[in-house]
Amino acid sequence: MIHEVTGDILLTRAQAIAHGVAPNDHFDQGLAAALHEKWPMMVKDFRHYAHQTHPKPGEIWTWGGFGARVFNLLTQEGEHVHGAKPGKAKTGNVNHCLKRLRHELEKEQIKSVALPKLATGVGGLSWSEVLPLIRSHLDDLNIPIFVYTQYQKGVQANEPGI
């Protein structure tokens, strides 16, 4: 039940948001920057987690706080070296993250989720590569999945089924 929508993902009524980051992400570009502004504690928690565990691309890290549920998909490359910049996304990482996301959505009984055009902005992949992966991993879930294909700041998307 994938719905492509237009609007501001930060105004979603979905139970959870999933987005792509790098293991060493600074949360200063794209959707990550907006999430940083909305939930600065999430970024602080992510930095602590990354410093302690040195996560690898393809993994996911889930954060919950202030009524939010955010799945941070490590779609991009990134070294845990001081000053290193986040790298580009790879389709293998996206594929693995979506497999893990599906598992988490089912395990946590999430009722709806919103995603951006995953790994296509800062991540650098083409939407024609990513959309088929999203469809193959999530299309048959029995929950509404809202893919924000066009951003419109301050506009709440039409999210059918919520």
C-alpha positions in Angstrom: 0.0 0.0 0.0 2.5 2.6 -1.2 1.2 6.1 -1.8 3.3 8.7 -3.5 2.4 12.1 -1.9 3.3 15.7 -2.0 3.9 17.8 1.1 6.0 18.3 4.2 7.1 15.0 5.7 7.5 16.7 9.1 3.7 17.1 9.1 2.9 13.5 8.4 0.2 11.8 10.4 2.0 8.4 9.9 3.1 6.6 13.1 6.8 6.6 12.0 9.3 8.3 9.7 12.1 6.5 8.0 15.0 8.4 6.3 18.5 7.8 5.1 21.7 8.9 6.9 25.4 8.0 7.0 27.1 6.3 10.0 28.9 9.5 10.6 26.1 11.9 9.7 26.2 15.4 11.0 22.4 15.9 10.3 23.1 19.2 8.6 21.7 18.6 5.1 18.4 17.7 3.5 15.7 16.0 5.6 18.2 15.2 8.3 18.8 18.9 9.0 15.0 19.4 9.4 14.8 16.5 11.7 17.8 17.9 13.7 15.9 21.2 14.1 12.7 19.4 15.2 14.3 16.8 17.5 17.8 17.9 18.5 17.9 15.2 21.1 17.7 12.5 18.4 20.9 13.8 16.9 22.6 13.8 20.2 21.4 10.3 20.8 22.6 9.2 17.4 26.1 10.7 17.9 26.4 8.8 21.2 25.2 5.6 19.6 27.6 6.0 16.6 30.5 6.8 18.9 29.9 3.7 21.0 29.0 1.2 18.3 30.6 2.4 15.0 27.6 1.3 12.9 28.1 0.1 9.4 26.2 1.1 6.2 23.1 -1.1 5.7 22.2 -1.0 9.4 19.3 0.9 11.0 19.0 2.8 14.2 15.6 3.6 15.7 14.8 6.6 17.9 11.7 7.3 19.8 11.0 10.4 21.8 8.5 13.2 22.2 5.8 11.1 20.6 8.0 10.4 17.5 9.3 7.2 16.0 12.2 7.6 13.5 14.0 4.9 11.7 17.4 6.1 10.6 18.5 4.0 7.7 22.2 4.0 7.2 22.0 4.1 3.4 25.2 6.2 2.9 28.8 5.4 3.4 30.8 7.1 6.1 34.0 6.6 8.1 34.2 7.0 11.9 37.2 9.3 11.6 37.2 12.8 13.1 36.4 15.3 10.3 35.2 12.7 7.8 32.2 13.7 5.7 29.3 11.4 5.0 29.6 9.6 1.7 27.1 8.7 -1.0 24.4 6.0 -0.7 24.8 2.6 -2.4 21.9 0.5 -3.7 23.2 -2.5 -1.6 22.9 -0.4 1.5 19.4 0.8 0.6 18.4 -2.8 -0.1 19.7 -4.1 3.2 18.1 -1.1 5.1 14.7 -1.7 3.6 14.9 -5.4 4.5 15.7 -4.4 8.1 13.0 -1.7 8.1 10.4 -4.2 7.0 11.4 -6.5 9.9 11.2 -3.6 12.4 7.8 -2.3 11.1 6.4 -5.8 11.5 8.1 -6.5 14.9 6.9 -3.1 16.4 3.5 -3.4 14.7 3.9 0.1 13.2 0.6 1.1 11.6 1.9 3.6 9.0 5.2 5.0 7.9 6.4 8.0 5.8 9.6 8.1 3.8 11.2 10.7 1.6 12.7 9.9 -1.8 15.2 7.8 0.1 18.9 8.1 -0.7 18.3 10.4 -3.7 19.1 13.8 -2.3 22.4 14.0 -0.4 22.7 10.2 -1.0 23.0 10.8 -4.7 21.1 7.7 -6.1 18.5 8.0 -8.8 14.8 7.6 -7.9 14.5 5.0 -10.7 17.0 2.8 -8.8 15.4 3.3 -5.3 11.6 3.2 -6.0 11.8 -0.5 -7.2 13.6 -1.4 -4.0 11.0 0.3 -1.8 8.3 -1.5 -3.8 9.9 -4.9 -3.5 10.4 -4.7 0.2 7.4 -2.8 1.5 4.6 -2.9 -1.1 2.9 -6.0 0.3 2.8 -4.8 3.9 -0.7 -4.3 5.0 -0.1 -0.7 6.2 -0.1 2.7 4.5 3.4 3.7 3.3 3.7 7.3 2.3 6.6 8.2 0.0 7.0 12.0 -0.2 8.1 12.4 -3.8 7.7 16.2 -3.8 8.5 18.5 -0.9 6.2 21.4 -0.1 7.2 23.1 3.1 4.3 23.6 5.5 1.8 21.6 3.5 0.2 18.5 5.0 0.0 15.7 2.4 -3.2 13.8 1.6 -2.4 10.5 3.4 -5.2 8.1 2.6 -6.1 5.5 5.2 -5.1 7.6 8.2 
